[in-house]
């Protein structure tokens, strides 16, 4: 089955939720007009990643900001995947949302693999889920959930049957970096390709662009290069520029799951990914004492 995707590489201004949502609405409408089935927007697109204003001003999900995204999906008959700051009685979460064509909120994910600088802003998520859609099973995570040291999250979504992992993101770099340099190639391509190859799935990750104002990363910038990676490598990528707020269209073929259950372990061994059977004896000899 074919699915037409849009990477909505959105300019996100720190502490400006309405301006950010207004821009998101324009990208959603353009994606629908271009015939896309799904648009993926960035992480915490309301206040921006780790912006201090979100500590007091974040809203619940469901709530006004998620309702606005649901309305955009419904009015444009398109799936919308996006990230918001979610207020709860226990504290704020960095939350990804998936909304169907009818404006129904069908899946949420609270980011698990938080960076140290995020911990004052967000609580650690505690669950993973997938959802069956018109295009098969979709998984949802957020940004650093796909770091190589957090790859168990993606592996779990793959084992749960995800054929596509959607990942709202906010990739940051030093202000001095320019479009002649690509800092993301190994950092993101490596873990994305591992998941894609092991499970015959696609990882779709869309980042924001713009300069970071406020918070621990103030002065850094987000320069794009959103990615769609499949079993054969990069299917498409966004422009690399801090001003490159634009849609990128991409079509992929959803593939059947190559294995399920314990068959996945056998497939990983055949691919040379799984550690050998001596893993436990080696670990025990080094760390475990009776």
ABEGO torsion letter per residue (X at the ends): XBBBBBBBBBBBBBGBAAAAAAAAAAAAAAAAAAGBABBBBBBGAAAEBGBAAAAAABBBOBBAAAAAAAAAAAAAGBBBBBBBBBBBAAEBBBBBBBBBAAGBBABBBBBABBBAAAAAABBBBABBBBBBBAAEBBBBBBEAAABAAAAAAAAAAAAAGBABBBBBBBBBBBAABBAABBAAAAAAAAAAAAAAAAAGBBBBBBBBBEBBBEEAABGBBBAEGBBBBBAAEBABBBBBBAABBBBBBBBBBBBBBABBEAAAAAAAAAAGABBBAAAAAAAAAAABBX
